[in-house]
Amino acid sequence: MFDVFDNPFAMVVAIVAIVAGARVWRTHLVTKARQHRSPDDDKLIKSMQGEIHALSERVRVLEKLVTDDDRQLASEIDRLRDIGSAGPRT
């Protein structure tokens, strides 16, 4: 049995067999996990995807603010102040 370690070809075959066995076992576990998913998992996944989308939008806005020209940002703030100071329209 220990002759396998002396023969390089046998070692390669043994390593390939171990890797193939590990992949088959991993595939089996992944398939088993997918079969046992509940409908609540799907709801959770959709909720998390919605949250990711909302966070992505926030990051886009923050990136725009960070990379925006200072003068444009200042003029936008001033414009918003002017709108706020005008008060409610009657």
C-alpha positions in Angstrom: 0.0 0.0 0.0 2.8 2.4 0.7 4.3 1.7 -2.7 1.9 4.4 -4.0 4.2 7.1 -2.5 7.2 5.7 -4.3 5.6 5.8 -7.8 5.0 9.4 -9.1 2.3 8.2 -11.6 0.4 6.5 -8.8 0.6 9.6 -6.6 -0.8 11.7 -9.4 -3.7 9.3 -9.9 -4.3 9.3 -6.1 -4.4 13.1 -6.0 -6.8 13.3 -9.0 -9.0 10.7 -7.3 -9.1 12.6 -4.1 -9.9 15.9 -5.8 -12.6 14.3 -7.9 -14.1 12.7 -4.8 -14.1 16.0 -3.0 -15.8 17.7 -5.9 -18.5 15.0 -6.1 -19.0 15.3 -2.3 -19.2 19.1 -2.5 -21.8 18.9 -5.3 -23.8 16.5 -3.3 -23.8 18.8 -0.3 -24.8 21.9 -2.4 -27.6 19.9 -4.1 -28.9 18.7 -0.7 -28.8 22.2 0.7 -30.8 23.6 -2.3 -33.4 20.9 -1.9 -34.0 21.9 1.7 -34.6 25.6 1.0 -37.8 27.0 2.3 -40.1 29.6 0.7 -38.9 32.0 3.5 -35.4 31.7 2.1 -36.7 33.0 -1.2 -38.4 36.0 0.5 -35.2 36.7 2.5 -33.1 36.6 -0.7 -35.5 39.0 -2.5 -35.5 41.3 0.5 -31.7 41.3 0.6 -31.5 42.0 -3.1 -33.8 45.0 -2.6 -31.6 46.2 0.2 -28.5 45.8 -2.0 -30.1 47.8 -4.8 -31.1 50.6 -2.4 -27.5 50.7 -1.0 -26.1 50.8 -4.5 -28.2 53.8 -5.3 -27.0 55.5 -2.1 -23.4 54.8 -3.0 -23.9 56.3 -6.5 -25.3 59.5 -4.9 -22.4 59.6 -2.5 -19.9 59.0 -5.3 -21.5 61.9 -7.2 -21.2 64.2 -4.3 -17.6 63.2 -3.6 -16.5 63.6 -7.2 -18.7 66.6 -8.0 -17.0 69.9 -8.6 -17.0 72.1 -5.4 -18.5 75.0 -7.2 -21.4 73.0 -8.5 -22.1 71.6 -5.0 -21.9 75.0 -3.5 -24.3 76.5 -6.1 -26.7 73.6 -5.5 -26.7 74.2 -1.8 -27.3 77.9 -2.3 -30.1 77.2 -4.7 -31.7 74.9 -2.1 -31.3 77.5 0.6 -33.0 80.1 -1.6 -35.9 77.8 -2.1 -36.2 77.1 1.6 -35.9 80.8 2.6 -38.7 81.8 0.2 -41.1 80.1 2.5 -44.4 78.4 1.5 -46.2 79.8 -1.5 -49.7 81.0 -1.1 
